Amino acid sequence: MKKNIQTDPVLYSYQQRDIDIIFEQMRDASNLKLLYQLPTGAGKTIVFCEIVRRFTAHFGTKALVLTHRKELAAQTSSALKKIGVKSCLINSRSSNFKTDCDCYVAMVETLRNRIRSKKVKTAAVGLLIIDEAHHNSFRKLLKNFKNAIVIGVTATPFSSDVSKPMNSFYKSFLAGENISDLIAGGFLAEPRSHIYEVELNSLQRGTHGDYTVRSSNELYSSAAMQDLLLKAYSEHSKGKKTLIFNNGIATSLKVLETFTAAGIPIRHLDNKTDDEERKEILKWFKKTKDAVLTSVSILTTGFDEPTVQHVILNRATTSITLYHQMIGRAARRLPSKKTFSIIDLGNNIQRFGAWEQPVDWKFVFEHPDDFAKQLQYHSASGSSLQSHGFSAALRAQFPNTLEVAFDVEQHYQEALDMDKKPKTVIQDSIRQQAAMCMENAETLSQALALAEALQPEIEWRVKQYVKCLDNASVNYKKWLMEDYLKRLKGLIIKLYPRVKAA
């Protein structure tokens, strides 16, 4: 047994409690496969580095930490060295485990290649820590560590691939302190959320279930969305250090252009930015008080800048993991920073609930299929904002309009509550679509052509309205569809000269 001469690092009470529980489980099960959950910003790295320190000191066998990004690997190695653990990074030139290293840190693909080429043997590893364990890239290596204790660490214990649930490998689960208690205890900053409801009907889902980059770029690069982003920033984030998360490079570059034109200090980062430029940009962001950084797929993990005061979700996502990671970038608390702001431009809070709202992660781990259905339900029904007749092609004809949706059922209920006649719903709908046609047309004839193009949406709205009436006849519905378009065109003809004159 090795003698531990290193001074114990200072741990928060909840971190110490979780470490003690994990070591109890280690003693009870030599083949432990444990999944540990702790929110972003609560110190996951500190916890698992301390587990490594105690394990290697008391059991005399080697540990290995697996990550999926080079930034995380470098940060983990540095954190281990700070608490006295002799750590070595495995790179493309590494041979077998060195005797003078207690813990190894490796990226998945690098270690996989070294094992394949028989340059690295895994039998000496007694403890395997998997950072960001919800990523399925780790599974390809787990068969090489049959004799090791395995601890997966994540803020969101929900697999990125629902066909490979996390409970199919991990046999036990431990949930750490929840976000609301961490805020109450002064460990995380308290969020202030600002929600701007956005019509997302033009977004399309890819093979992995999240919204495609192409459809996101089309929506979020539009003039209307750029105006909304600038408006939201000006109202809540102006002059404050801000991160903007986007789904596509084209959108992020458009944000860079829009903010630069407005005289706002901003830089752009994506996964194609070379290392030297990335370092220079992050250095600028750190030292510039009112800096804005717009990014794509690069700052959700492996990035720690506690002085960030605002995050803007300039995208929609169906991934609860990504949702928590993005917001968590600004959740670090400082003596001078007790709160931070979230601006949501993707209906994400509506989809997942408030970031600080407690989640039953044990239920998520044990019943991933049920949780997936819940997410699908909220994603689909989240919205009254879904306009069923609007295709992406039709949405593209109205680039200057932010809100193209109209919740017929909601307007109908409001009319009843205010003792208005039901027909006011149709009147309001016609006025909204007339405005859409006029603000996206250069001439009266173009505005009338856009009204014709709205026919599928008109039919859907009329069907919803007739459903609300409950006892309307088929002939009434047919007449209403014809009358609706006639009245829409009539209103455009009446108002167009005044609108353009104004």
PyMOL commands that set and color helices and strands:
alter all, ss='L'
color gray80, all
select helices_A, chain A and resi 13-28+44-59+70-82+108-116+136-142+166-168+179-184+213-220+223-236+249-261+275-287+320-328+348-352+361-366+368-381+392-395+408-417+423-439+444-453+455-469+474-501
alter helices_A, ss='H'
color red, helices_A
select strands_A, chain A and resi 33-37+62-67+87-89+103-107+125-131+149-154+172-175+190-195+242-246+266-269+292-296+310-313+339-344
alter strands_A, ss='S'
color yellow, strands_A
deselect
rebuild
show_as cartoon
